[in-house]
């Protein structure tokens, strides 16, 4: 059973370009979470999604960032018109979901975005 | 606002010594607490998960404790080895399934 997969592992973009980061959850997991780790900072929650639905996007910057988790295919974190401050490691995690239970999150290897 | 603080930010210890990493959190209604390991340029590996009804968890040379009343958790590593060198992250898990991470302690075991 493969773990959480993220691609690309490394992504280089120039200022003003778009970045698309993909996350394939573990088999049987219906919930996806995105976290960002800025240099010398801890991981910060960005967004929590289930299939075709955003549950919590309280950690997402208000502009240029969006996330989706379609019925088919991976979850996508999209950053439009990237700026140097977007350079960071972006981690995805996935979990099963059982109401009233603790839903452990399993993390992918991350995508390291560098904006030139 | 929920916050997780880890002290120290960095630690160097000779091989073979026992050591303790500290974590404090502000949320007295903490749901679960988890310790992760992160190697340079890599993802996160879960080490120990302590549910709110528990006081400690053990795995091999690792032991993690949770004291909700004082808002503290410790990770104890026995007989440290060079392979233990990594960044250790403490994380609070809230009831909305969000994780609040500390900034981590960078551990270096000296051979």
Boltz contact constraints between the chains, C-beta under 6 A:
constraints:
  - contact:
      token1: [A, 42]
      token2: [B, 101]
      max_distance: 6.0
  - contact:
      token1: [A, 42]
      token2: [B, 102]
      max_distance: 6.0
  - contact:
      token1: [A, 42]
      token2: [B, 103]
      max_distance: 6.0
  - contact:
      token1: [A, 43]
      token2: [B, 101]
      max_distance: 6.0
  - contact:
      token1: [A, 45]
      token2: [B, 98]
      max_distance: 6.0
  - contact:
      token1: [A, 102]
      token2: [B, 32]
      max_distance: 6.0
  - contact:
      token1: [A, 103]
      token2: [B, 97]
      max_distance: 6.0
  - contact:
      token1: [A, 107]
      token2: [B, 43]
      max_distance: 6.0
  - contact:
      token1: [A, 107]
      token2: [B, 44]
      max_distance: 6.0
  - contact:
      token1: [A, 108]
      token2: [B, 43]
      max_distance: 6.0
  - contact:
      token1: [A, 109]
      token2: [B, 43]
      max_distance: 6.0
  - contact:
      token1: [A, 110]
      token2: [B, 43]
      max_distance: 6.0
